[in-house]
Amino acid sequence: MAILKIARMGHPVLKGRAEDVADPTTSEVQKLISDMRETMADAGGVGLAAPQVHVPLRLVIFQIPATRLHQDPEEREEPVEQVLINPVIQPCSEDLEVGWEGCLSVPELRGAVPRHTRIHYQGLDEKGALIDREAYGFHARVVQHECDHLEGILYPMRMTNLTSLHYTSEMRFNAETFSVSEDS
């Protein structure tokens, strides 16, 4: 396994549409997944897309801790750890929620981004098995954010008000400005 270099905003690999993964079970794809997991953990992220590590393929990984899932108090939901290959996302409603996002490719910045509150997504896992799932809340936000990378979209491009784009080191000075739910 290896820690990969993360592309930052402005790099050409982050600007284009990524290519489909032909066979998720190849040794090259499996190594990429392993390296992406290690890179994401090292960087402290909750998600990572292949274009962020200079590989223009339609592959994302994410980890949603149980504490960030909206749960029914009667049910204990396990953390979501997912490899998603060739994903397709569809909103389940037109409802949007604005939440704070950051990105490993846009270091030290946070911005308020509107996202669909509930989505349906499909794709393949690292073994080539079909994933067919609904997500809401933080889970839905992370999937949308990571899959945007596959289309050459970074979160500032989704922002409707760029005055909410801030350096994380400066956010503490205006806590009342940041009443939007803390989502990333």
C-alpha positions in Angstrom: 0.0 0.0 0.0 1.1 3.6 -0.6 0.0 7.1 0.3 -0.8 8.9 -2.9 -0.4 12.5 -3.8 -3.7 14.4 -3.7 -4.4 16.8 -6.6 -5.5 20.3 -5.6 -8.0 22.6 -7.1 -6.7 23.8 -10.5 -5.1 20.5 -11.5 -6.4 19.3 -14.9 -7.2 15.8 -13.6 -9.9 17.5 -11.4 -11.6 19.3 -14.3 -12.8 16.5 -16.6 -15.2 13.6 -16.6 -13.6 10.4 -15.3 -13.7 7.2 -17.4 -15.7 4.1 -16.5 -13.9 1.3 -14.8 -14.1 -1.7 -17.2 -13.3 -4.4 -14.6 -13.3 -3.6 -10.9 -11.6 -6.9 -10.0 -8.3 -6.3 -11.8 -5.1 -6.1 -9.7 -4.6 -2.5 -10.8 -8.0 -1.4 -9.5 -7.6 -3.4 -6.3 -4.2 -1.8 -5.6 -5.8 1.7 -6.4 -8.6 1.0 -3.9 -6.1 -0.1 -1.2 -3.9 2.9 -1.8 -6.9 5.2 -1.8 -8.0 3.8 1.6 -4.6 4.4 3.1 -4.4 7.9 1.5 -7.9 8.9 2.9 -7.0 7.7 6.4 -3.7 9.5 6.3 -5.3 12.7 5.2 -8.1 12.5 7.7 -10.9 12.5 5.1 -14.3 10.8 5.0 -14.2 10.3 1.2 -11.9 10.3 -1.7 -12.4 10.0 -5.5 -9.9 8.5 -7.9 -9.4 11.8 -9.8 -8.2 13.3 -6.5 -5.2 10.9 -6.6 -4.5 11.7 -10.3 -6.4 8.6 -11.7 -9.3 9.7 -14.0 -11.5 6.7 -13.2 -15.1 6.5 -11.9 -14.2 5.2 -8.5 -14.9 6.7 -5.0 -14.5 5.5 -1.5 -16.0 6.9 1.7 -16.5 6.1 5.4 -19.5 7.5 7.2 -19.1 7.0 11.0 -22.2 5.8 12.8 -22.2 9.1 14.7 -22.8 11.0 11.4 -25.7 8.8 10.3 -29.2 9.9 11.1 -30.4 6.9 13.0 -33.7 5.7 14.5 -33.0 5.5 18.2 -34.4 1.9 18.1 -32.0 0.8 15.5 -28.2 0.8 15.6 -26.9 1.4 12.1 -23.3 0.3 11.4 -20.8 2.8 9.9 -20.9 2.9 6.1 -17.6 2.0 4.5 -18.0 1.8 0.8 -16.2 1.5 -2.4 -18.4 2.7 -5.2 -17.4 2.1 -8.9 -19.2 3.6 -11.9 -21.8 5.2 -9.7 -25.1 6.6 -10.7 -27.0 9.0 -8.4 -30.6 10.1 -8.5 -32.2 12.6 -6.1 -35.3 11.2 -4.3 -36.8 14.7 -4.0 -36.0 18.2 -4.9 -35.4 19.1 -1.2 -32.0 20.7 -0.7 -30.1 21.4 2.5 -27.2 23.8 2.9 -24.3 22.3 4.9 -20.6 22.9 5.4 -18.2 21.0 3.2 -14.5 20.7 3.0 -12.3 18.8 0.5 -8.9 17.3 0.5 -8.4 18.9 -3.0 -9.4 22.3 -1.6 -7.3 22.3 1.6 -8.0 24.6 4.5 -11.2 26.0 3.1 -14.9 25.3 4.0 -18.0 26.5 2.3 -21.8 26.2 2.6 -23.1 23.9 -0.2 -26.7 23.0 -1.1 -27.2 19.3 -1.6 -30.1 17.0 -2.1 -31.2 15.6 1.3 -32.1 12.1 0.1 -30.6 10.2 -2.9 -30.6 6.8 -4.4 -27.3 5.5 -5.7 -26.1 2.5 -7.6 -22.7 1.2 -8.6 -20.4 -1.7 -8.1 -18.3 -2.6 -5.1 -14.6 -3.7 -5.2 -15.7 -7.3 -6.0 -18.0 -6.2 -8.8 -21.2 -6.8 -6.9 -24.1 -4.4 -7.4 -24.7 -1.7 -4.8 -28.3 -0.3 -4.7 -28.9 2.0 -1.8 -30.7 5.1 -0.5 -28.9 7.6 1.6 -29.9 10.8 3.4 -28.2 13.4 5.6 -24.5 13.4 5.8 -24.2 10.1 4.0 -26.1 11.6 1.0 -23.9 14.7 1.1 -20.7 12.7 1.1 -21.8 10.5 -1.9 -22.8 13.6 -3.9 -19.6 15.4 -3.0 -17.4 12.5 -4.0 -19.3 11.7 -7.2 -19.1 15.3 -8.3 -15.3 14.7 -8.6 -16.1 12.2 -11.3 -17.7 14.9 -13.3 -15.0 17.5 -12.8 -17.0 19.4 -10.2 -15.5 20.8 -6.9 -17.7 21.9 -4.1 -17.1 25.7 -4.6 -18.7 25.3 -8.0 -21.9 24.2 -6.2 -22.0 27.1 -3.8 -24.7 29.6 -4.3 -23.1 32.3 -2.1 -19.3 32.5 -2.2 -19.3 34.8 0.9 -19.5 31.6 2.9 -16.2 30.3 1.6 -13.7 30.6 4.5 -10.4 29.4 5.6 -11.0 27.0 8.5 -8.5 28.9 10.7 -10.7 32.0 10.4 -14.1 30.4 11.0 -13.7 30.6 14.8 -13.8 34.4 14.7 -17.4 34.5 13.5 -19.1 31.5 15.1 -22.6 33.1 14.6 -22.0 33.2 10.9 -21.7 29.5 10.8 -25.1 28.4 12.0 -25.4 26.1 8.9 -25.3 22.5 10.1 -21.6 21.4 10.4 -21.4 18.7 7.7 -17.8 18.0 6.8 
